[in-house]
Amino acid sequence: MCKVYLMVYDVGHSFENHFTERFLVSCKWLNLTMHQAILIIDFGSQYTQLIARRVRELNVYCEIHPYNHLPVMDNRFKGVILSGGPASVRDKDAPQIDTGSLRAIYPVLGICYGAQLMAHQSGGSVTPSKIREYGRAMLSVTESNCSIFKNVSASSQVWMSHGDTITDVPQQFKIVAGTDSVRVAAYQIEGERTFGVQYHPEVVHSTEGTSMLSNFIFDVCGCTGDWTPSSFIDETINGLKQQLGNDKVILGLSGGVDSGVAAMLLHRAIGPNLHCIFIDNGLLRKNEFHQVLDAYRHMGLNIRGIDSSSKFYSELAGKTDPEQKRKTIGRVFIEEFERCAAEIQDVKWLAQGTIYPDVIESVSVKGPSATIKSHHNVGGLPEKMSLKVVEPLRSLFKDEVRRVGNALGMHPDLLNRHPFPGPGLAIRILGDITPEKVSIIQEVDEIFINGLRENGLYDSVWQAGSILLPVKSVGVMGDERTYEDVVALRAVSSTDGMTADWCHLPYEFLGQISNEIINKVKGVNRVVYDISSKPPATIEWE
């Protein structure tokens, strides 16, 4: 029988206890140990999740664990990657693990801090860089027969981001690559399957970084690449059948990718015993409520739509503070969800679309997050409703969720939709919420989004939306003076929403959309385009 290992983080936070219970309930059936795995030990690098995504893109399963909470080590792990981190190995309280014991059992690849830590613990010298090295550099491979440089160019671009430099390597540490300013850009320990690199192969600026990681994972660690969407689907459906049996499950659909893919997996496993509830809070895109209902009904889901828009509008009346609006929407959603769920008899499980970043961000190197994201769909429901939690997607990144959804045959219009904020248009209407304001921004949003689709721009934009500003502008329409609303259009490119750049949409397109909005949406006489990036701005205005 396969085992699932649980790390318990005893840090004295009630959320952690709840997190641990949820992990036990939702993962006890997972057969993840049947897959070969790479262990990624996190020392706090901003790129740690990116390492994991690169490994997963190679169809190899991996897990991220903080350096101070390592899992039980077993033979499912085929290799270890030590991440970078912001600390210096010379600091008194620098993150430490016994790298020697790992090296004795597993192939190890140290990246930046990880490479420095192995050198430092073996008697090498790590000193402050004379000039902070950050950005592109040209890597010169001096040992072409080194395993991680198989089929890699003798000279290639890499990405540096470090304040310390390895200046002297211990005995048996063989320098295999350098740059103009970094003598020890990469090393291998002779007689071991151990490597260290000063740069970051996981970022796109390291042009052959994926090849280097692939060489380590396949040639050094011996992985075969058995982590695929089809294998995940088959194993998850079988696991859900074992876990749930004939029990009833409820799921609050949001219309987003995560909850939709989770619903499809559960539907394949338990059929009509899955009860989906889709609540219209009156803050969705124009016609979205009926479009989503129709789409999921055509896919065979047992789904019930509830129009609660008047309740949300009533509770939001007069509220202008963004966080107050978010909390109100969350509270009313829970109340409405509970009311609807109570009408379904003998429900035992609550399904959620939790994904892997939610899991690993909950418990970080520095301890649990201070707050849970306020836009999570059903936060707080498990305690109130005394239901067990099932989370079919908790081992997947967002891009993997889309790959699984595609393998499940979900319609591209559902699968490739732009992200949409949990509080909906409430945080795209600055100030108080009224049905009239919602109607205006819905019309504007429809023109903008449809325009992106019709002009072949939608898929090149990560997220787009419209914002109703709390200011009025003087205009002239015909021979009459107008004093009407201003709307802002926002379109950004991103990979994960952590950072984002504004999209350079064609001027002709923006002019066309501006004219169409002003001509068709009564009450709007001025359109502006937001050209700020994140940071310092955020993607949403509230």
CORBEL-V61180 format. One record per pair of residues at least 4 apart in sequence whose C-alpha atoms are under 6 Angstrom apart, sorted by the first residue. I is the first residue (numbers start at 0). J is the second residue. D is the distance in whole Angstrom. If there is no record, write none. Layout:
i={I | I}
j={J | J}
d={D | D}
This chain:
i={14 | 21 | 22 | 23 | 25 | 25 | 28 | 35 | 36 | 36 | 36 | 36 | 36 | 37 | 37 | 37 | 37 | 37 | 38 | 38 | 38 | 39 | 39 | 39 | 39 | 40 | 40 | 40 | 40 | 40 | 41 | 41 | 41 | 41 | 42 | 42 | 42 | 43 | 43 | 44 | 44 | 50 | 54 | 55 | 55 | 58 | 58 | 58 | 58 | 59 | 59 | 60 | 64 | 65 | 77 | 78 | 78 | 78 | 78 | 79 | 80 | 80 | 80 | 81 | 81 | 81 | 82 | 82 | 83 | 83 | 83 | 83 | 84 | 88 | 101 | 106 | 106 | 107 | 108 | 108 | 108 | 109 | 109 | 109 | 110 | 110 | 110 | 111 | 111 | 112 | 114 | 114 | 115 | 118 | 119 | 122 | 123 | 123 | 123 | 124 | 124 | 124 | 125 | 125 | 125 | 126 | 126 | 127 | 128 | 128 | 128 | 131 | 132 | 132 | 133 | 133 | 134 | 134 | 135 | 135 | 136 | 136 | 137 | 137 | 137 | 138 | 138 | 138 | 138 | 138 | 139 | 139 | 139 | 139 | 139 | 140 | 140 | 141 | 141 | 142 | 147 | 147 | 147 | 148 | 156 | 156 | 157 | 158 | 158 | 158 | 158 | 159 | 168 | 171 | 171 | 172 | 172 | 173 | 173 | 173 | 174 | 175 | 175 | 176 | 176 | 177 | 177 | 177 | 177 | 184 | 184 | 185 | 185 | 186 | 186 | 187 | 187 | 188 | 200 | 200 | 201 | 209 | 213 | 214 | 215 | 216 | 216 | 217 | 217 | 228 | 231 | 234 | 235 | 236 | 239 | 240 | 240 | 247 | 247 | 247 | 248 | 248 | 248 | 248 | 249 | 249 | 249 | 249 | 250 | 250 | 251 | 251 | 251 | 252 | 252 | 252 | 256 | 257 | 258 | 260 | 261 | 261 | 262 | 265 | 266 | 271 | 274 | 275 | 276 | 276 | 277 | 278 | 278 | 279 | 279 | 279 | 279 | 280 | 280 | 280 | 281 | 282 | 282 | 283 | 284 | 285 | 287 | 295 | 296 | 317 | 318 | 319 | 319 | 321 | 325 | 328 | 332 | 333 | 336 | 337 | 347 | 348 | 348 | 348 | 349 | 349 | 350 | 350 | 350 | 351 | 353 | 353 | 354 | 354 | 354 | 355 | 355 | 355 | 355 | 356 | 361 | 361 | 362 | 362 | 363 | 374 | 380 | 381 | 381 | 395 | 404 | 405 | 411 | 417 | 418 | 426 | 427 | 428 | 428 | 429 | 429 | 440 | 444 | 444 | 445 | 446 | 451 | 451 | 452 | 452 | 460 | 461 | 461 | 461 | 462 | 462 | 463 | 463 | 464 | 465 | 465 | 466 | 466 | 467 | 468 | 468 | 471 | 471 | 471 | 472 | 472 | 473 | 473 | 474 | 474 | 475 | 475 | 475 | 483 | 483 | 483 | 484 | 484 | 485 | 485 | 485 | 486 | 487 | 487 | 487 | 488 | 489 | 490 | 490 | 491 | 491 | 491 | 491 | 492 | 492 | 492 | 493 | 498 | 499 | 499 | 500 | 501 | 501 | 513 | 515 | 516 | 517 | 517 | 532 | 533}
j={18 | 25 | 26 | 27 | 389 | 390 | 238 | 75 | 60 | 61 | 75 | 76 | 77 | 61 | 76 | 77 | 78 | 79 | 61 | 62 | 79 | 62 | 63 | 79 | 80 | 63 | 64 | 65 | 66 | 81 | 64 | 65 | 66 | 82 | 66 | 82 | 84 | 84 | 364 | 83 | 84 | 201 | 59 | 59 | 60 | 224 | 225 | 226 | 227 | 224 | 226 | 226 | 69 | 364 | 220 | 105 | 106 | 107 | 220 | 107 | 107 | 108 | 109 | 109 | 110 | 113 | 110 | 113 | 110 | 111 | 112 | 113 | 112 | 93 | 105 | 192 | 193 | 193 | 193 | 194 | 195 | 113 | 114 | 195 | 114 | 195 | 196 | 197 | 198 | 116 | 195 | 196 | 119 | 123 | 123 | 169 | 167 | 168 | 169 | 165 | 166 | 167 | 164 | 165 | 166 | 163 | 164 | 163 | 162 | 163 | 164 | 162 | 160 | 161 | 159 | 160 | 158 | 159 | 157 | 158 | 156 | 157 | 155 | 156 | 178 | 154 | 155 | 156 | 177 | 178 | 153 | 154 | 176 | 177 | 178 | 153 | 176 | 175 | 176 | 175 | 211 | 214 | 215 | 211 | 205 | 206 | 205 | 198 | 199 | 204 | 205 | 198 | 172 | 188 | 189 | 187 | 188 | 186 | 187 | 188 | 186 | 185 | 186 | 184 | 185 | 181 | 182 | 183 | 184 | 196 | 197 | 195 | 196 | 194 | 195 | 193 | 194 | 193 | 205 | 208 | 208 | 213 | 217 | 218 | 219 | 220 | 222 | 221 | 222 | 403 | 235 | 238 | 239 | 268 | 243 | 244 | 268 | 272 | 346 | 347 | 273 | 346 | 348 | 349 | 273 | 274 | 275 | 349 | 275 | 350 | 275 | 276 | 277 | 258 | 276 | 277 | 414 | 352 | 352 | 404 | 352 | 391 | 266 | 269 | 270 | 301 | 301 | 302 | 302 | 303 | 304 | 304 | 305 | 305 | 306 | 307 | 308 | 307 | 308 | 311 | 308 | 423 | 424 | 423 | 441 | 441 | 291 | 300 | 300 | 431 | 431 | 430 | 431 | 541 | 422 | 332 | 336 | 337 | 340 | 341 | 386 | 386 | 387 | 388 | 386 | 388 | 388 | 389 | 390 | 390 | 390 | 393 | 392 | 393 | 395 | 393 | 394 | 395 | 396 | 360 | 367 | 368 | 366 | 367 | 367 | 421 | 384 | 385 | 386 | 399 | 409 | 409 | 415 | 462 | 462 | 541 | 466 | 466 | 467 | 468 | 469 | 444 | 448 | 465 | 449 | 450 | 456 | 457 | 456 | 457 | 492 | 491 | 492 | 493 | 490 | 491 | 489 | 490 | 489 | 487 | 488 | 486 | 487 | 486 | 485 | 486 | 483 | 484 | 485 | 482 | 483 | 481 | 482 | 480 | 481 | 479 | 480 | 481 | 522 | 523 | 524 | 522 | 523 | 523 | 525 | 526 | 526 | 526 | 527 | 528 | 528 | 529 | 501 | 502 | 499 | 500 | 501 | 502 | 499 | 500 | 502 | 499 | 533 | 532 | 533 | 532 | 530 | 532 | 526 | 519 | 520 | 523 | 524 | 536 | 537}
d={6 | 6 | 6 | 6 | 5 | 6 | 6 | 5 | 5 | 5 | 6 | 5 | 6 | 5 | 5 | 6 | 5 | 6 | 6 | 5 | 5 | 6 | 5 | 6 | 5 | 6 | 5 | 6 | 5 | 5 | 6 | 5 | 6 | 5 | 6 | 6 | 5 | 5 | 6 | 5 | 4 | 5 | 6 | 5 | 6 | 5 | 6 | 5 | 6 | 5 | 5 | 6 | 6 | 5 | 6 | 5 | 5 | 6 | 6 | 5 | 6 | 5 | 6 | 5 | 6 | 5 | 5 | 6 | 5 | 5 | 4 | 6 | 6 | 6 | 6 | 5 | 6 | 5 | 6 | 5 | 6 | 4 | 4 | 4 | 5 | 6 | 5 | 4 | 6 | 6 | 4 | 6 | 6 | 5 | 5 | 6 | 5 | 5 | 5 | 6 | 6 | 5 | 5 | 4 | 6 | 5 | 5 | 4 | 6 | 5 | 5 | 5 | 6 | 6 | 5 | 4 | 5 | 5 | 6 | 5 | 6 | 5 | 6 | 5 | 6 | 5 | 5 | 6 | 6 | 5 | 6 | 5 | 5 | 5 | 6 | 5 | 4 | 5 | 5 | 5 | 5 | 5 | 5 | 6 | 5 | 6 | 4 | 6 | 6 | 6 | 5 | 5 | 6 | 5 | 5 | 6 | 4 | 5 | 5 | 6 | 4 | 6 | 5 | 5 | 5 | 6 | 5 | 5 | 4 | 6 | 5 | 5 | 4 | 6 | 5 | 6 | 4 | 6 | 5 | 4 | 6 | 6 | 6 | 5 | 5 | 5 | 6 | 5 | 5 | 5 | 6 | 6 | 6 | 5 | 6 | 5 | 5 | 5 | 5 | 6 | 5 | 6 | 5 | 6 | 6 | 5 | 6 | 5 | 5 | 5 | 6 | 5 | 6 | 6 | 6 | 5 | 6 | 5 | 5 | 6 | 6 | 6 | 6 | 6 | 4 | 6 | 6 | 4 | 6 | 5 | 5 | 6 | 5 | 6 | 5 | 6 | 6 | 5 | 4 | 6 | 4 | 5 | 5 | 6 | 6 | 5 | 6 | 6 | 5 | 5 | 5 | 4 | 5 | 6 | 6 | 6 | 6 | 6 | 6 | 6 | 5 | 5 | 5 | 6 | 6 | 5 | 6 | 5 | 6 | 5 | 6 | 5 | 5 | 4 | 6 | 5 | 5 | 5 | 5 | 6 | 5 | 5 | 5 | 4 | 6 | 5 | 6 | 6 | 5 | 6 | 6 | 6 | 6 | 5 | 6 | 5 | 5 | 6 | 5 | 6 | 6 | 6 | 6 | 5 | 6 | 6 | 5 | 5 | 6 | 5 | 5 | 6 | 5 | 6 | 6 | 6 | 5 | 4 | 5 | 6 | 5 | 6 | 5 | 5 | 6 | 6 | 5 | 5 | 6 | 5 | 6 | 6 | 5 | 6 | 5 | 6 | 5 | 6 | 5 | 5 | 6 | 6 | 5 | 6 | 5 | 6 | 5 | 6 | 5 | 5 | 5 | 5 | 6 | 6 | 6 | 5 | 4 | 5 | 6 | 5 | 6 | 5 | 5 | 6 | 5 | 5 | 5 | 5 | 6 | 6 | 5 | 6 | 5 | 6 | 5}
